[in-house]
């Protein structure tokens, strides 16, 4: 009996070791994300262009369509993020119709968005189906920002200029060109796991690209945005992109309440509040992400906003290119000629969305809007670009531990077999 139990335990150890070896091999097959890494689902901003997040051929990416009329379209993954002395090598995964663009960045000693930054011209070869990987070492090319200890880059962007369209999957920075090229090869081989399919992934979509002067909300009793969440998605947040305050303000605040659509606008805002949001001490040209703390199912919603203190407002979008059905209201009256420069954050699927109070939202088209009087924009222009502090970097993906179940399952089977044998011995 003792010999048999010893044999069972030895067998269990062998299976555990074998499974552990399999786990290590599977883990080695994947490549961890670098520290300096942003995907298209991060907090990107795009100027003079519009587009959406799409998933084509298994690669999630942002599809940007530039405004060829201005020749000044650009995007940046996140304000306050970019290369530094330790990570000066750029890796950009992209597709495009081709053309001449630029990469541009400002160090901490310069002002974001102005010509004092560092820029270099890049020729983007046409590649409409195959993904390309651009590697560029800023430090090796002698840029002044890397000749000092000024390690903070507070503004980095990719300028499409007159390029008609570009697909952006991710941008990352590495210590060496060899590291960047190795990561690119790993990504080509499918060893980079960017998004886990079991995770709830929020994606930002352009609702209305920036193309008009800003309007102030202060001075109106209230303003409101009406929009429809498409089928198959849940609503997470609405973003007023780069919302201005017309220079520094002491108390620029915004209060918002979200309602589910109920027959018409007036009845809707007299209905049940689904959630509230408060923005306090807002800084000029920073985005306001109105997250109401719940995921909402597909349908039509209204966000009512009140700004009672110092000046706060939004840049004008392009009503002709609104990505989702929507309207804007000043003091309860529809505006057919103005819509804010904005984005919507959606989550794929509806399984985590809450059940709405009765009545539920509908997705019926809104009646043709009528023009409403809008407050004139202040004469003093807001600052050009956001100046946000860097946000926390994304946490690297957890390592694959799928073999753990195999290990414990195998041990459990062995334990059951041993118990059965002992029971038969007793009989």
BELDA-V513040 format. One record per pair of residues at least 4 apart in sequence whose C-alpha atoms are under 8 Angstrom apart, sorted by sequence separation. I is the first residue (numbers start at 0). J is the second residue. D is the distance in whole Angstrom. If there is no record, write none. Layout:
i->[I & I]
j->[J & J]
d->[D & D]
//
This chain:
i->[0 & 1 & 2 & 3 & 4 & 5 & 6 & 7 & 8 & 9 & 10 & 11 & 12 & 13 & 14 & 15 & 16 & 17 & 18 & 19 & 20 & 21 & 22 & 23 & 24 & 25 & 32 & 37 & 39 & 45 & 54 & 55 & 66 & 67 & 76 & 82 & 83 & 105 & 106 & 112 & 126 & 136 & 137 & 138 & 141 & 142 & 143 & 145 & 159 & 174 & 175 & 176 & 177 & 178 & 179 & 180 & 181 & 182 & 183 & 184 & 185 & 186 & 194 & 228 & 244 & 260 & 262 & 263 & 264 & 265 & 266 & 281 & 306 & 317 & 321 & 328 & 329 & 334 & 355 & 401 & 402 & 403 & 404 & 405 & 406 & 407 & 408 & 409 & 410 & 411 & 412 & 413 & 414 & 415 & 416 & 417 & 418 & 419 & 420 & 421 & 422 & 54 & 55 & 65 & 66 & 67 & 82 & 105 & 110 & 111 & 126 & 137 & 141 & 144 & 145 & 159 & 173 & 174 & 185 & 186 & 216 & 228 & 261 & 262 & 306 & 328 & 329 & 53 & 54 & 66 & 82 & 105 & 109 & 110 & 144 & 159 & 173 & 185 & 194 & 216 & 228 & 261 & 327 & 328 & 52 & 53 & 65 & 82 & 104 & 105 & 109 & 138 & 172 & 244 & 260 & 326 & 327 & 52 & 53 & 65 & 137 & 259 & 326 & 327 & 52 & 53 & 258 & 261 & 278 & 326 & 51 & 52 & 105 & 106 & 258 & 327 & 50 & 51 & 105 & 327 & 40 & 50 & 51 & 104 & 105 & 258 & 259 & 326 & 327 & 39 & 50 & 103 & 104 & 258 & 276 & 49 & 50 & 103 & 104 & 258 & 259 & 276 & 48 & 49 & 103 & 257 & 258 & 276 & 48 & 49 & 102 & 103 & 256 & 257 & 258 & 275 & 48 & 101 & 102 & 256 & 257 & 274 & 318 & 47 & 48 & 101 & 102 & 256 & 257 & 274 & 318 & 47 & 101 & 102 & 256 & 274 & 318 & 39 & 40 & 100 & 101 & 255 & 256 & 317 & 318 & 39 & 99 & 100 & 254 & 255 & 316 & 317 & 38 & 39 & 47 & 99 & 100 & 254 & 255 & 315 & 316 & 317 & 81 & 99 & 100 & 254 & 315 & 316 & 317 & 47 & 48 & 98 & 99 & 253 & 254 & 315 & 316 & 47 & 48 & 97 & 98 & 117 & 252 & 253 & 314 & 315 & 316 & 46 & 47 & 97 & 98 & 252 & 253 & 313 & 314 & 45 & 46 & 97 & 98 & 117 & 252 & 313 & 45 & 46 & 95 & 96 & 97 & 251 & 252 & 45 & 95 & 96 & 97 & 250 & 251 & 252 & 44 & 45 & 95 & 96 & 213 & 250 & 251 & 281 & 43 & 44 & 94 & 95 & 96 & 249 & 250 & 251 & 43 & 44 & 94 & 95 & 248 & 43 & 44 & 94 & 248 & 268 & 335 & 42 & 43 & 94 & 201 & 248 & 255 & 257 & 267 & 334 & 335 & 336 & 41 & 42 & 94 & 247 & 248 & 268 & 333 & 334 & 335 & 41 & 94 & 247 & 333 & 334 & 335 & 39 & 93 & 94 & 244 & 246 & 264 & 332 & 333 & 334 & 38 & 92 & 93 & 106 & 244 & 245 & 260 & 332 & 333 & 334 & 37 & 92 & 93 & 136 & 243 & 244 & 259 & 260 & 332 & 91 & 92 & 93 & 136 & 243 & 244 & 259 & 260 & 324 & 91 & 92 & 108 & 135 & 242 & 243 & 259 & 260 & 90 & 91 & 107 & 111 & 112 & 134 & 241 & 242 & 243 & 258 & 259 & 326 & 329 & 90 & 91 & 106 & 107 & 111 & 241 & 242 & 257 & 258 & 328 & 329 & 89 & 90 & 106 & 107 & 240 & 241 & 242 & 257 & 258 & 329 & 89 & 90 & 106 & 107 & 134 & 240 & 241 & 242 & 257 & 35 & 88 & 89 & 106 & 107 & 134 & 240 & 241 & 256 & 257 & 88 & 89 & 105 & 106 & 239 & 240 & 255 & 256 & 88 & 89 & 104 & 105 & 106 & 238 & 239 & 255 & 256 & 87 & 88 & 104 & 105 & 238 & 239 & 255 & 87 & 88 & 104 & 105 & 238 & 254 & 255 & 35 & 87 & 104 & 132 & 237 & 238 & 253 & 254 & 103 & 104 & 236 & 237 & 253 & 254 & 297 & 102 & 103 & 236 & 237 & 253 & 296 & 84 & 102 & 103 & 236 & 252 & 253 & 102 & 103 & 235 & 236 & 251 & 252 & 101 & 102 & 235 & 252 & 296 & 100 & 101 & 235 & 251 & 252 & 294 & 295 & 296 & 100 & 101 & 235 & 250 & 251 & 253 & 294 & 295 & 296 & 100 & 101 & 235 & 250 & 251 & 252 & 293 & 294 & 295 & 296 & 99 & 100 & 234 & 235 & 249 & 251 & 293 & 295 & 300 & 84 & 99 & 100 & 233 & 234 & 248 & 299 & 83 & 99 & 100 & 233 & 234 & 248 & 298 & 299 & 98 & 99 & 233 & 234 & 297 & 298 & 299 & 84 & 98 & 232 & 233 & 298 & 299 & 84 & 97 & 232 & 244 & 245 & 297 & 84 & 96 & 231 & 244 & 245 & 265 & 83 & 95 & 96 & 230 & 244 & 264 & 83 & 96 & 228 & 229 & 230 & 243 & 244 & 82 & 83 & 95 & 96 & 228 & 229 & 242 & 243 & 82 & 95 & 227 & 228 & 242 & 243 & 81 & 94 & 95 & 227 & 228 & 242 & 243 & 80 & 81 & 93 & 94 & 227 & 228 & 241 & 242 & 79 & 80 & 81 & 82 & 93 & 94 & 226 & 227 & 240 & 241 & 79 & 80 & 81 & 93 & 225 & 226 & 239 & 240 & 78 & 79 & 80 & 92 & 93 & 225 & 226 & 78 & 79 & 91 & 92 & 93 & 225 & 78 & 91 & 92 & 224 & 225 & 77 & 91 & 92 & 223 & 224 & 75 & 76 & 91 & 223 & 224 & 75 & 76 & 90 & 91 & 223 & 75 & 89 & 90 & 222 & 223 & 74 & 75 & 89 & 90 & 221 & 222 & 273 & 73 & 74 & 89 & 90 & 221 & 222 & 73 & 74 & 88 & 89 & 221 & 73 & 74 & 87 & 88 & 220 & 221 & 271 & 72 & 73 & 86 & 87 & 88 & 219 & 71 & 72 & 73 & 86 & 87 & 88 & 219 & 71 & 72 & 85 & 86 & 87 & 88 & 217 & 218 & 70 & 71 & 72 & 85 & 86 & 90 & 216 & 217 & 218 & 70 & 71 & 82 & 89 & 216 & 217 & 70 & 81 & 88 & 217 & 69 & 70 & 217 & 67 & 90 & 217 & 65 & 67 & 76 & 216 & 217 & 229 & 65 & 66 & 67 & 215 & 216 & 217 & 228 & 65 & 67 & 215 & 216 & 227 & 259 & 65 & 66 & 215 & 216 & 226 & 227 & 261 & 284 & 65 & 214 & 215 & 226 & 227 & 261 & 283 & 284 & 64 & 65 & 213 & 214 & 226 & 259 & 260 & 261 & 283 & 284 & 64 & 213 & 214 & 225 & 226 & 239 & 240 & 259 & 260 & 261 & 284 & 285 & 63 & 64 & 213 & 214 & 224 & 225 & 239 & 240 & 259 & 260 & 284 & 285 & 62 & 63 & 212 & 213 & 224 & 225 & 239 & 240 & 283 & 284 & 285 & 62 & 63 & 211 & 212 & 224 & 238 & 239 & 62 & 63 & 211 & 223 & 224 & 237 & 238 & 61 & 62 & 209 & 210 & 211 & 222 & 223 & 237 & 238 & 60 & 61 & 209 & 210 & 211 & 222 & 223 & 237 & 238 & 60 & 61 & 209 & 210 & 222 & 236 & 237 & 60 & 208 & 209 & 221 & 222 & 223 & 235 & 236 & 59 & 60 & 207 & 208 & 221 & 222 & 234 & 235 & 236 & 58 & 207 & 219 & 220 & 221 & 234 & 235 & 207 & 219 & 234 & 235 & 208 & 233 & 234 & 207 & 208 & 232 & 233 & 206 & 207 & 232 & 233 & 206 & 207 & 232 & 233 & 206 & 231 & 232 & 233 & 205 & 206 & 231 & 232 & 231 & 233 & 233 & 39 & 39 & 38 & 39 & 209 & 210 & 38 & 207 & 209 & 37 & 38 & 207 & 208 & 209 & 245 & 36 & 37 & 207 & 208 & 36 & 37 & 206 & 207 & 228 & 245 & 36 & 206 & 207 & 227 & 245 & 246 & 35 & 36 & 205 & 206 & 245 & 246 & 35 & 205 & 206 & 244 & 245 & 33 & 35 & 204 & 205 & 243 & 33 & 203 & 204 & 243 & 33 & 203 & 204 & 203 & 204 & 202 & 203 & 201 & 202 & 241 & 201 & 202 & 241 & 201 & 200 & 201 & 199 & 200 & 199 & 52 & 52 & 30 & 51 & 52 & 51 & 50 & 51 & 30 & 50 & 219 & 49 & 218 & 49 & 216 & 32 & 49 & 214 & 215 & 30 & 31 & 32 & 48 & 214 & 215 & 29 & 30 & 31 & 32 & 40 & 41 & 42 & 47 & 48 & 214 & 215 & 28 & 29 & 30 & 40 & 41 & 46 & 47 & 214 & 215 & 29 & 40 & 45 & 46 & 47 & 213 & 214 & 212 & 44 & 193 & 192 & 154 & 153 & 153 & 153 & 153 & 49 & 112 & 112 & 111 & 111 & 111 & 78 & 79 & 78 & 79 & 78 & 79 & 80 & 78 & 79 & 80 & 78 & 79 & 77 & 36 & 37 & 35 & 36 & 34 & 34 & 34 & 33 & 32 & 31 & 32 & 31 & 26 & 26 & 25 & 22 & 22 & 22 & 22 & 21 & 19 & 18 & 18 & 18 & 19 & 18 & 15 & 14 & 14 & 15 & 11 & 11 & 11 & 7 & 7 & 4]
j->[4 & 5 & 6 & 7 & 8 & 9 & 10 & 11 & 12 & 13 & 14 & 15 & 16 & 17 & 18 & 19 & 20 & 21 & 22 & 23 & 24 & 25 & 26 & 27 & 28 & 29 & 36 & 41 & 43 & 49 & 58 & 59 & 70 & 71 & 80 & 86 & 87 & 109 & 110 & 116 & 130 & 140 & 141 & 142 & 145 & 146 & 147 & 149 & 163 & 178 & 179 & 180 & 181 & 182 & 183 & 184 & 185 & 186 & 187 & 188 & 189 & 190 & 198 & 232 & 248 & 264 & 266 & 267 & 268 & 269 & 270 & 285 & 310 & 321 & 325 & 332 & 333 & 338 & 359 & 405 & 406 & 407 & 408 & 409 & 410 & 411 & 412 & 413 & 414 & 415 & 416 & 417 & 418 & 419 & 420 & 421 & 422 & 423 & 424 & 425 & 426 & 59 & 60 & 70 & 71 & 72 & 87 & 110 & 115 & 116 & 131 & 142 & 146 & 149 & 150 & 164 & 178 & 179 & 190 & 191 & 221 & 233 & 266 & 267 & 311 & 333 & 334 & 59 & 60 & 72 & 88 & 111 & 115 & 116 & 150 & 165 & 179 & 191 & 200 & 222 & 234 & 267 & 333 & 334 & 59 & 60 & 72 & 89 & 111 & 112 & 116 & 145 & 179 & 251 & 267 & 333 & 334 & 60 & 61 & 73 & 145 & 267 & 334 & 335 & 61 & 62 & 267 & 270 & 287 & 335 & 61 & 62 & 115 & 116 & 268 & 337 & 61 & 62 & 116 & 338 & 52 & 62 & 63 & 116 & 117 & 270 & 271 & 338 & 339 & 52 & 63 & 116 & 117 & 271 & 289 & 63 & 64 & 117 & 118 & 272 & 273 & 290 & 63 & 64 & 118 & 272 & 273 & 291 & 64 & 65 & 118 & 119 & 272 & 273 & 274 & 291 & 65 & 118 & 119 & 273 & 274 & 291 & 335 & 65 & 66 & 119 & 120 & 274 & 275 & 292 & 336 & 66 & 120 & 121 & 275 & 293 & 337 & 59 & 60 & 120 & 121 & 275 & 276 & 337 & 338 & 60 & 120 & 121 & 275 & 276 & 337 & 338 & 60 & 61 & 69 & 121 & 122 & 276 & 277 & 337 & 338 & 339 & 104 & 122 & 123 & 277 & 338 & 339 & 340 & 71 & 72 & 122 & 123 & 277 & 278 & 339 & 340 & 72 & 73 & 122 & 123 & 142 & 277 & 278 & 339 & 340 & 341 & 72 & 73 & 123 & 124 & 278 & 279 & 339 & 340 & 72 & 73 & 124 & 125 & 144 & 279 & 340 & 73 & 74 & 123 & 124 & 125 & 279 & 280 & 74 & 124 & 125 & 126 & 279 & 280 & 281 & 74 & 75 & 125 & 126 & 243 & 280 & 281 & 311 & 74 & 75 & 125 & 126 & 127 & 280 & 281 & 282 & 75 & 76 & 126 & 127 & 280 & 76 & 77 & 127 & 281 & 301 & 368 & 76 & 77 & 128 & 235 & 282 & 289 & 291 & 301 & 368 & 369 & 370 & 76 & 77 & 129 & 282 & 283 & 303 & 368 & 369 & 370 & 77 & 130 & 283 & 369 & 370 & 371 & 76 & 130 & 131 & 281 & 283 & 301 & 369 & 370 & 371 & 76 & 130 & 131 & 144 & 282 & 283 & 298 & 370 & 371 & 372 & 76 & 131 & 132 & 175 & 282 & 283 & 298 & 299 & 371 & 131 & 132 & 133 & 176 & 283 & 284 & 299 & 300 & 364 & 132 & 133 & 149 & 176 & 283 & 284 & 300 & 301 & 132 & 133 & 149 & 153 & 154 & 176 & 283 & 284 & 285 & 300 & 301 & 368 & 371 & 133 & 134 & 149 & 150 & 154 & 284 & 285 & 300 & 301 & 371 & 372 & 133 & 134 & 150 & 151 & 284 & 285 & 286 & 301 & 302 & 373 & 134 & 135 & 151 & 152 & 179 & 285 & 286 & 287 & 302 & 81 & 134 & 135 & 152 & 153 & 180 & 286 & 287 & 302 & 303 & 135 & 136 & 152 & 153 & 286 & 287 & 302 & 303 & 136 & 137 & 152 & 153 & 154 & 286 & 287 & 303 & 304 & 136 & 137 & 153 & 154 & 287 & 288 & 304 & 137 & 138 & 154 & 155 & 288 & 304 & 305 & 86 & 138 & 155 & 183 & 288 & 289 & 304 & 305 & 155 & 156 & 288 & 289 & 305 & 306 & 349 & 155 & 156 & 289 & 290 & 306 & 349 & 138 & 156 & 157 & 290 & 306 & 307 & 157 & 158 & 290 & 291 & 306 & 307 & 157 & 158 & 291 & 308 & 352 & 157 & 158 & 292 & 308 & 309 & 351 & 352 & 353 & 158 & 159 & 293 & 308 & 309 & 311 & 352 & 353 & 354 & 159 & 160 & 294 & 309 & 310 & 311 & 352 & 353 & 354 & 355 & 159 & 160 & 294 & 295 & 309 & 311 & 353 & 355 & 360 & 145 & 160 & 161 & 294 & 295 & 309 & 360 & 145 & 161 & 162 & 295 & 296 & 310 & 360 & 361 & 161 & 162 & 296 & 297 & 360 & 361 & 362 & 148 & 162 & 296 & 297 & 362 & 363 & 149 & 162 & 297 & 309 & 310 & 362 & 150 & 162 & 297 & 310 & 311 & 331 & 150 & 162 & 163 & 297 & 311 & 331 & 151 & 164 & 296 & 297 & 298 & 311 & 312 & 151 & 152 & 164 & 165 & 297 & 298 & 311 & 312 & 152 & 165 & 297 & 298 & 312 & 313 & 152 & 165 & 166 & 298 & 299 & 313 & 314 & 152 & 153 & 165 & 166 & 299 & 300 & 313 & 314 & 152 & 153 & 154 & 155 & 166 & 167 & 299 & 300 & 313 & 314 & 153 & 154 & 155 & 167 & 299 & 300 & 313 & 314 & 153 & 154 & 155 & 167 & 168 & 300 & 301 & 154 & 155 & 167 & 168 & 169 & 301 & 155 & 168 & 169 & 301 & 302 & 155 & 169 & 170 & 301 & 302 & 154 & 155 & 170 & 302 & 303 & 155 & 156 & 170 & 171 & 303 & 156 & 170 & 171 & 303 & 304 & 156 & 157 & 171 & 172 & 303 & 304 & 355 & 156 & 157 & 172 & 173 & 304 & 305 & 157 & 158 & 172 & 173 & 305 & 158 & 159 & 172 & 173 & 305 & 306 & 356 & 158 & 159 & 172 & 173 & 174 & 305 & 158 & 159 & 160 & 173 & 174 & 175 & 306 & 159 & 160 & 173 & 174 & 175 & 176 & 305 & 306 & 159 & 160 & 161 & 174 & 175 & 179 & 305 & 306 & 307 & 160 & 161 & 172 & 179 & 306 & 307 & 161 & 172 & 179 & 308 & 161 & 162 & 309 & 160 & 183 & 310 & 159 & 161 & 170 & 310 & 311 & 323 & 160 & 161 & 162 & 310 & 311 & 312 & 323 & 161 & 163 & 311 & 312 & 323 & 355 & 162 & 163 & 312 & 313 & 323 & 324 & 358 & 381 & 163 & 312 & 313 & 324 & 325 & 359 & 381 & 382 & 163 & 164 & 312 & 313 & 325 & 358 & 359 & 360 & 382 & 383 & 164 & 313 & 314 & 325 & 326 & 339 & 340 & 359 & 360 & 361 & 384 & 385 & 164 & 165 & 314 & 315 & 325 & 326 & 340 & 341 & 360 & 361 & 385 & 386 & 164 & 165 & 314 & 315 & 326 & 327 & 341 & 342 & 385 & 386 & 387 & 165 & 166 & 314 & 315 & 327 & 341 & 342 & 166 & 167 & 315 & 327 & 328 & 341 & 342 & 166 & 167 & 314 & 315 & 316 & 327 & 328 & 342 & 343 & 166 & 167 & 315 & 316 & 317 & 328 & 329 & 343 & 344 & 167 & 168 & 316 & 317 & 329 & 343 & 344 & 168 & 316 & 317 & 329 & 330 & 331 & 343 & 344 & 168 & 169 & 316 & 317 & 330 & 331 & 343 & 344 & 345 & 168 & 317 & 329 & 330 & 331 & 344 & 345 & 318 & 330 & 345 & 346 & 320 & 345 & 346 & 320 & 321 & 345 & 346 & 320 & 321 & 346 & 347 & 321 & 322 & 347 & 348 & 322 & 347 & 348 & 349 & 322 & 323 & 348 & 349 & 349 & 351 & 352 & 167 & 168 & 168 & 169 & 339 & 340 & 169 & 338 & 340 & 169 & 170 & 339 & 340 & 341 & 377 & 169 & 170 & 340 & 341 & 170 & 171 & 340 & 341 & 362 & 379 & 171 & 341 & 342 & 362 & 380 & 381 & 171 & 172 & 341 & 342 & 381 & 382 & 172 & 342 & 343 & 381 & 382 & 171 & 173 & 342 & 343 & 381 & 172 & 342 & 343 & 382 & 173 & 343 & 344 & 344 & 345 & 344 & 345 & 344 & 345 & 384 & 345 & 346 & 385 & 346 & 346 & 347 & 346 & 347 & 347 & 202 & 203 & 182 & 203 & 204 & 204 & 204 & 205 & 185 & 205 & 374 & 205 & 374 & 207 & 374 & 191 & 208 & 373 & 374 & 190 & 191 & 192 & 208 & 374 & 375 & 190 & 191 & 192 & 193 & 201 & 202 & 203 & 208 & 209 & 375 & 376 & 190 & 191 & 192 & 202 & 203 & 208 & 209 & 376 & 377 & 192 & 203 & 208 & 209 & 210 & 376 & 377 & 376 & 240 & 396 & 396 & 386 & 386 & 387 & 388 & 389 & 320 & 383 & 384 & 384 & 385 & 386 & 385 & 386 & 386 & 387 & 387 & 388 & 389 & 388 & 389 & 390 & 389 & 390 & 389 & 392 & 393 & 392 & 393 & 392 & 393 & 395 & 395 & 395 & 395 & 396 & 396 & 398 & 399 & 399 & 399 & 400 & 401 & 402 & 402 & 402 & 402 & 403 & 405 & 406 & 406 & 406 & 406 & 409 & 410 & 409 & 410 & 413 & 413 & 417 & 417]
d->[6 & 6 & 6 & 6 & 6 & 6 & 6 & 6 & 6 & 6 & 6 & 6 & 6 & 6 & 6 & 6 & 6 & 6 & 6 & 6 & 6 & 6 & 6 & 6 & 6 & 7 & 7 & 6 & 7 & 7 & 6 & 7 & 6 & 8 & 8 & 6 & 5 & 6 & 8 & 8 & 7 & 6 & 7 & 6 & 7 & 7 & 8 & 7 & 8 & 7 & 7 & 6 & 6 & 6 & 6 & 6 & 6 & 6 & 6 & 6 & 6 & 6 & 7 & 7 & 7 & 7 & 7 & 6 & 6 & 6 & 6 & 7 & 8 & 7 & 7 & 5 & 7 & 8 & 6 & 8 & 6 & 6 & 6 & 6 & 6 & 6 & 6 & 6 & 6 & 6 & 6 & 6 & 6 & 6 & 6 & 6 & 6 & 6 & 6 & 6 & 7 & 4 & 8 & 8 & 7 & 8 & 5 & 7 & 7 & 7 & 7 & 6 & 8 & 7 & 7 & 8 & 6 & 8 & 5 & 5 & 7 & 7 & 6 & 7 & 7 & 5 & 7 & 6 & 6 & 6 & 7 & 6 & 6 & 8 & 8 & 8 & 6 & 6 & 8 & 7 & 6 & 5 & 6 & 6 & 7 & 6 & 5 & 7 & 8 & 8 & 7 & 6 & 7 & 7 & 5 & 7 & 6 & 6 & 6 & 8 & 8 & 7 & 7 & 8 & 4 & 7 & 6 & 8 & 7 & 7 & 6 & 6 & 7 & 7 & 6 & 7 & 7 & 6 & 4 & 6 & 8 & 5 & 7 & 5 & 6 & 7 & 8 & 7 & 8 & 7 & 5 & 7 & 5 & 7 & 6 & 6 & 6 & 6 & 7 & 5 & 7 & 7 & 6 & 5 & 4 & 6 & 6 & 6 & 5 & 7 & 6 & 7 & 7 & 6 & 8 & 6 & 4 & 7 & 6 & 7 & 6 & 5 & 8 & 6 & 5 & 5 & 7 & 6 & 6 & 7 & 7 & 6 & 4 & 7 & 4 & 8 & 6 & 8 & 8 & 6 & 5 & 6 & 6 & 8 & 6 & 6 & 7 & 5 & 8 & 5 & 7 & 7 & 8 & 6 & 7 & 6 & 6 & 6 & 6 & 7 & 5 & 8 & 8 & 5 & 7 & 5 & 6 & 5 & 7 & 7 & 6 & 6 & 6 & 6 & 6 & 5 & 4 & 5 & 7 & 8 & 5 & 7 & 7 & 5 & 6 & 5 & 7 & 6 & 7 & 5 & 7 & 5 & 7 & 6 & 5 & 8 & 5 & 5 & 7 & 8 & 5 & 7 & 6 & 6 & 7 & 8 & 4 & 6 & 6 & 4 & 7 & 5 & 7 & 7 & 5 & 6 & 6 & 7 & 6 & 6 & 8 & 5 & 5 & 8 & 7 & 6 & 7 & 5 & 6 & 7 & 7 & 8 & 6 & 7 & 5 & 6 & 8 & 4 & 7 & 6 & 8 & 8 & 5 & 6 & 5 & 7 & 8 & 7 & 8 & 8 & 7 & 6 & 6 & 7 & 7 & 5 & 7 & 7 & 8 & 8 & 6 & 6 & 5 & 7 & 5 & 6 & 6 & 5 & 8 & 7 & 6 & 6 & 8 & 6 & 8 & 8 & 6 & 5 & 8 & 7 & 5 & 6 & 7 & 7 & 8 & 8 & 6 & 8 & 6 & 6 & 7 & 8 & 8 & 5 & 8 & 5 & 5 & 8 & 5 & 8 & 7 & 5 & 7 & 6 & 5 & 8 & 6 & 7 & 8 & 8 & 7 & 4 & 5 & 7 & 6 & 5 & 7 & 7 & 7 & 7 & 8 & 5 & 7 & 6 & 7 & 8 & 7 & 5 & 7 & 7 & 8 & 6 & 4 & 6 & 7 & 5 & 8 & 7 & 7 & 5 & 8 & 6 & 8 & 4 & 5 & 6 & 6 & 7 & 5 & 7 & 6 & 6 & 7 & 7 & 4 & 7 & 4 & 8 & 7 & 5 & 4 & 6 & 7 & 4 & 7 & 6 & 6 & 6 & 6 & 6 & 6 & 6 & 7 & 6 & 5 & 4 & 8 & 7 & 6 & 7 & 7 & 5 & 5 & 7 & 6 & 6 & 8 & 5 & 6 & 7 & 4 & 6 & 8 & 5 & 7 & 4 & 6 & 6 & 8 & 6 & 4 & 7 & 6 & 6 & 7 & 5 & 6 & 6 & 6 & 5 & 6 & 7 & 8 & 8 & 5 & 5 & 7 & 5 & 6 & 8 & 6 & 6 & 4 & 6 & 8 & 5 & 7 & 6 & 7 & 8 & 7 & 6 & 6 & 8 & 6 & 5 & 8 & 5 & 8 & 6 & 7 & 7 & 5 & 7 & 5 & 7 & 7 & 6 & 4 & 8 & 5 & 6 & 8 & 5 & 8 & 5 & 5 & 6 & 7 & 7 & 6 & 8 & 8 & 8 & 6 & 5 & 7 & 7 & 6 & 7 & 8 & 7 & 6 & 7 & 8 & 6 & 5 & 6 & 5 & 7 & 8 & 7 & 5 & 6 & 7 & 5 & 6 & 8 & 7 & 5 & 7 & 8 & 5 & 5 & 8 & 5 & 7 & 6 & 5 & 8 & 8 & 7 & 6 & 8 & 7 & 8 & 5 & 7 & 7 & 5 & 7 & 8 & 5 & 8 & 7 & 5 & 4 & 8 & 6 & 6 & 8 & 6 & 8 & 6 & 6 & 8 & 6 & 6 & 7 & 5 & 7 & 7 & 6 & 6 & 4 & 7 & 5 & 6 & 6 & 6 & 6 & 6 & 5 & 6 & 5 & 7 & 6 & 7 & 7 & 5 & 4 & 8 & 7 & 6 & 7 & 6 & 7 & 8 & 5 & 7 & 6 & 6 & 7 & 7 & 4 & 6 & 5 & 5 & 7 & 6 & 6 & 8 & 7 & 5 & 6 & 6 & 6 & 6 & 7 & 6 & 8 & 8 & 6 & 8 & 4 & 7 & 8 & 6 & 6 & 7 & 8 & 6 & 6 & 7 & 5 & 8 & 8 & 5 & 5 & 7 & 6 & 7 & 6 & 7 & 4 & 4 & 7 & 5 & 6 & 6 & 6 & 6 & 6 & 6 & 7 & 5 & 8 & 7 & 6 & 5 & 8 & 6 & 7 & 6 & 7 & 5 & 7 & 5 & 4 & 8 & 6 & 5 & 7 & 7 & 7 & 6 & 5 & 5 & 6 & 6 & 8 & 7 & 5 & 7 & 5 & 6 & 6 & 8 & 7 & 5 & 8 & 4 & 8 & 6 & 8 & 8 & 8 & 4 & 7 & 6 & 8 & 6 & 8 & 5 & 7 & 5 & 7 & 6 & 8 & 6 & 6 & 4 & 8 & 7 & 7 & 8 & 8 & 7 & 8 & 8 & 5 & 7 & 5 & 8 & 7 & 6 & 8 & 8 & 7 & 7 & 7 & 6 & 7 & 8 & 7 & 6 & 6 & 5 & 6 & 8 & 6 & 7 & 4 & 8 & 7 & 6 & 7 & 7 & 5 & 6 & 7 & 6 & 7 & 8 & 7 & 7 & 6 & 6 & 7 & 6 & 4 & 8 & 7 & 7 & 7 & 8 & 4 & 5 & 6 & 5 & 7 & 7 & 6 & 7 & 5 & 8 & 6 & 5 & 5 & 7 & 4 & 7 & 7 & 5 & 6 & 5 & 5 & 7 & 5 & 7 & 7 & 5 & 6 & 5 & 6 & 6 & 5 & 7 & 7 & 8 & 7 & 6 & 6 & 7 & 5 & 5 & 5 & 7 & 5 & 8 & 4 & 6 & 6 & 7 & 5 & 6 & 7 & 7 & 6 & 6 & 7 & 5 & 6 & 6 & 6 & 5 & 6 & 5 & 7 & 5 & 7 & 5 & 8 & 5 & 6 & 4 & 6 & 5 & 6 & 6 & 4 & 5 & 6 & 7 & 6 & 8 & 8 & 5 & 7 & 8 & 5 & 6 & 5 & 7 & 8 & 5 & 7 & 7 & 6 & 7 & 6 & 7 & 6 & 5 & 7 & 6 & 5 & 7 & 7 & 6 & 6 & 6 & 8 & 6 & 5 & 8 & 5 & 6 & 6 & 5 & 6 & 5 & 6 & 5 & 7 & 5 & 5 & 6 & 6 & 5 & 6 & 6 & 8 & 6 & 6 & 5 & 6 & 6 & 8 & 8 & 4 & 7 & 5 & 6 & 7 & 7 & 5 & 8 & 8 & 7 & 5 & 5 & 7 & 6 & 6 & 8 & 5 & 8 & 7 & 4 & 6 & 7 & 6 & 6 & 6 & 5 & 7 & 7 & 5 & 4 & 7 & 5 & 5 & 6 & 7 & 7 & 7 & 7 & 6 & 7 & 6 & 8 & 7 & 5 & 8 & 8 & 6 & 6 & 4 & 8 & 5 & 6 & 6 & 5 & 7 & 5 & 6 & 6 & 5 & 6 & 7 & 7 & 7 & 7 & 7 & 7 & 8 & 8 & 6 & 5 & 7 & 6 & 7 & 6 & 8 & 6 & 8 & 7 & 8 & 7 & 5 & 8 & 7 & 6 & 7 & 8 & 6 & 7 & 8 & 5 & 5 & 8 & 8 & 7 & 8 & 8 & 7 & 8 & 7 & 6 & 6 & 6 & 7 & 5 & 8 & 7 & 6 & 5 & 7 & 7 & 6 & 8 & 6 & 7 & 6 & 8 & 7 & 8 & 8 & 8 & 8 & 7 & 8 & 7 & 7 & 8 & 6 & 6 & 6 & 7 & 7 & 7 & 7 & 7 & 6 & 6 & 5 & 6 & 7 & 4 & 8 & 7 & 7 & 8 & 8 & 8 & 7 & 8 & 7 & 8 & 7 & 7 & 6 & 7 & 7 & 7 & 7 & 6 & 7 & 8 & 7 & 8 & 6 & 7 & 8 & 6 & 8 & 7 & 8 & 6 & 6 & 7 & 7 & 8 & 7 & 6 & 7 & 7 & 7 & 7]
//
